[in-house]
Amino acid sequence: MAKRKITLEDIEALDSKKLAKLLYDMLDENRELYGKLDKLILSNNPKELTKAIKKDIGSIRRGSKFIDYYNSFDFSKKIQNIVDDIVLMVEDKKVASKLFKELILTDSKVYLRSDDSSGAIQASYRQALKEWFDCIEFISENELYNDMKEMLVCEGFGTRDIFSEAIPKAVLIKLYDEYILLENHSNIDNYDRVCLLKETAHYLKEPIRFINALKLNGEDLKDYELLEIAKEYQYADMPKELLEVLQKVQEVSPYNARNFYELQVWAYSKLKEPQNVVLTYKNWYEKSKEVSVLKTYLSYLDGEMYERVKNEALNHAKSLSVGGALEFFYALDEKELANEYIFENQESLHKNHLYDTQLKSIVKWLEKDYPQALILLYRAVCEQALSRSISKYYPHGIKALKACLKLEKQYNISSWKIEPNEVYMQRLLEKHKKKSKFVQLFKAI
């Protein structure tokens, strides 16, 4: 029987004295409840409440004991509790922003003395940062500027993620101008300095500042940096300038092709140049041979051009591995070609790999029209599992054989173009009879 959910209305309906007595009796055994009630009682005295929260933050800052993986979850809750106390009980947003800042500044020492491989502690600090953002409108630009300077670097872990569109432009400009001019900062190395400048330039939507920040590492910009700059022009809604930057990219490689062409498509679409959009997809497909790009490219074509590009792609697919070829045939809904390909390559199917998700899609697609082709694919899956001679893979092969039998029964295959299941399986069993685990599993089919 499911546990009944207690609602806020249920609690509000309780007798206040009985509820108070219940809470009081629980205080000695529940330190978290004690702390919450203590803060709630102090909420009518803002100074004392602030003092109590600062004391909790101080305990984190002064901590030195190593926090192992298992204790990291409880520690993350300790941080989250402080965040919740500030959100729920500190009404003065200016005071709240200072408390969040003080809590956030403890992160470096905590990271250095903890195993936070689960990310729980980081998540709590991210929540503190999110709440800090919600308070910044209540403090002056000068105070915000000084707070951000103090929070810029998480020692040992790079710059903190303290920038957003909520930061006033004047504060961003002041930070950028200070750090672009002064080369030596005691609290920041050159890498973090460049990161800071790039972030401020980004939220200012001023790509020229972004370029100047990158050039602190040298005048010659690499291809990946040019793509970064192009993205800044996209963010600033400047398509012409974006295209000018892309013209400087030396090589469109498999590693940067998607970024390069997506940016080009965006720019030409913004400039209302449909012919160049189509040309971009053509170049992108020829460079990548990605079926998803092909489908988009084909969506812009019709008539003779559509048929020519599609046929060229299908001919290309025939030269690919099983997985690659079937991906093309599936995407273009060419069932007959998929069937032909499987039959023509049945001797080598087991040498290729089909991912389970891909196989499931192909099965659903071909099952009704070409069950024998699917039987060949399942046999290949089985033979691949057996080829490793590792018993833990044998159940996967047995599962494939069961699928073969199910297809035969479901579609009542009377005219076999392939070797019948019974004959195939007996031959398979003879070939692998020394694999005792497989034989045992096979006999249980």
HUUR-V255252 format. One record per backbone hydrogen bond with DSSP energy under -1.0 kcal/mol. CO is the residue of the C=O (numbers start at 1). NH is the residue of the N-H. If there is no record, write none. Layout:
<<CO & NH> <CO & NH>>
This chain:
<<7 & 11> <8 & 12> <9 & 13> <11 & 14> <15 & 19> <16 & 20> <17 & 21> <18 & 22> <19 & 23> <20 & 24> <21 & 25> <26 & 30> <30 & 34> <31 & 35> <32 & 36> <33 & 37> <34 & 38> <35 & 39> <36 & 40> <37 & 41> <38 & 42> <42 & 45> <45 & 49> <46 & 50> <47 & 51> <48 & 52> <49 & 53> <50 & 54> <51 & 55> <52 & 56> <53 & 57> <54 & 58> <55 & 59> <56 & 60> <57 & 61> <58 & 62> <67 & 115> <68 & 72> <71 & 75> <72 & 76> <73 & 77> <74 & 78> <75 & 79> <76 & 80> <77 & 81> <78 & 82> <79 & 83> <80 & 84> <81 & 85> <82 & 86> <83 & 87> <84 & 88> <85 & 89> <86 & 90> <92 & 96> <93 & 97> <94 & 98> <95 & 99> <96 & 100> <97 & 101> <98 & 102> <99 & 103> <100 & 104> <101 & 105> <103 & 106> <104 & 107> <106 & 110> <107 & 111> <108 & 112> <111 & 114> <113 & 67> <116 & 119> <119 & 123> <120 & 124> <121 & 125> <122 & 126> <123 & 127> <124 & 128> <125 & 129> <126 & 130> <127 & 131> <128 & 132> <129 & 133> <130 & 134> <132 & 135> <135 & 138> <136 & 139> <140 & 144> <141 & 145> <142 & 146> <143 & 147> <144 & 148> <145 & 149> <146 & 150> <147 & 151> <152 & 160> <154 & 157> <158 & 154> <160 & 162> <164 & 167> <168 & 172> <169 & 173> <170 & 174> <171 & 175> <172 & 176> <173 & 177> <174 & 178> <175 & 179> <176 & 180> <177 & 181> <178 & 182> <185 & 188> <189 & 193> <190 & 194> <191 & 195> <192 & 196> <193 & 197> <194 & 198> <195 & 199> <196 & 200> <197 & 201> <198 & 202> <199 & 203> <200 & 204> <201 & 206> <202 & 205> <206 & 210> <207 & 211> <208 & 212> <209 & 213> <210 & 214> <211 & 215> <213 & 216> <214 & 217> <215 & 218> <222 & 226> <223 & 227> <224 & 228> <225 & 229> <226 & 230> <227 & 231> <228 & 232> <229 & 233> <230 & 234> <231 & 235> <232 & 236> <233 & 238> <234 & 237> <238 & 242> <239 & 243> <240 & 244> <241 & 245> <242 & 246> <243 & 247> <245 & 248> <246 & 249> <253 & 257> <256 & 260> <257 & 261> <258 & 262> <259 & 263> <260 & 264> <261 & 265> <262 & 266> <263 & 267> <264 & 268> <265 & 269> <266 & 270> <267 & 271> <268 & 273> <269 & 272> <273 & 277> <274 & 278> <275 & 279> <276 & 280> <277 & 281> <278 & 282> <279 & 283> <280 & 284> <281 & 285> <282 & 286> <283 & 287> <284 & 288> <285 & 289> <290 & 294> <291 & 295> <292 & 296> <293 & 297> <294 & 298> <295 & 299> <297 & 300> <298 & 301> <302 & 306> <303 & 307> <304 & 308> <305 & 309> <306 & 310> <307 & 311> <308 & 312> <309 & 313> <310 & 314> <311 & 315> <312 & 316> <313 & 317> <314 & 318> <316 & 319> <317 & 320> <321 & 325> <322 & 326> <323 & 327> <324 & 328> <325 & 329> <326 & 330> <327 & 331> <328 & 332> <329 & 334> <330 & 333> <334 & 338> <335 & 339> <336 & 340> <337 & 341> <338 & 342> <339 & 343> <340 & 344> <341 & 345> <345 & 348> <348 & 351> <349 & 352> <355 & 359> <356 & 360> <357 & 361> <358 & 362> <359 & 363> <360 & 364> <361 & 365> <362 & 366> <363 & 367> <366 & 370> <370 & 374> <371 & 375> <372 & 376> <373 & 377> <374 & 378> <375 & 379> <376 & 380> <377 & 381> <378 & 382> <379 & 383> <380 & 384> <381 & 385> <382 & 386> <383 & 387> <386 & 389> <390 & 393> <391 & 394> <393 & 397> <394 & 398> <395 & 399> <396 & 400> <397 & 401> <398 & 402> <399 & 403> <400 & 404> <401 & 405> <402 & 406> <403 & 407> <404 & 408> <405 & 409> <406 & 410> <407 & 411> <408 & 413> <420 & 424> <421 & 425> <422 & 426> <423 & 427> <424 & 428> <425 & 429> <426 & 430> <427 & 431> <428 & 432> <432 & 435> <434 & 436> <435 & 439> <436 & 440> <437 & 441> <438 & 442> <439 & 443> <442 & 445>>
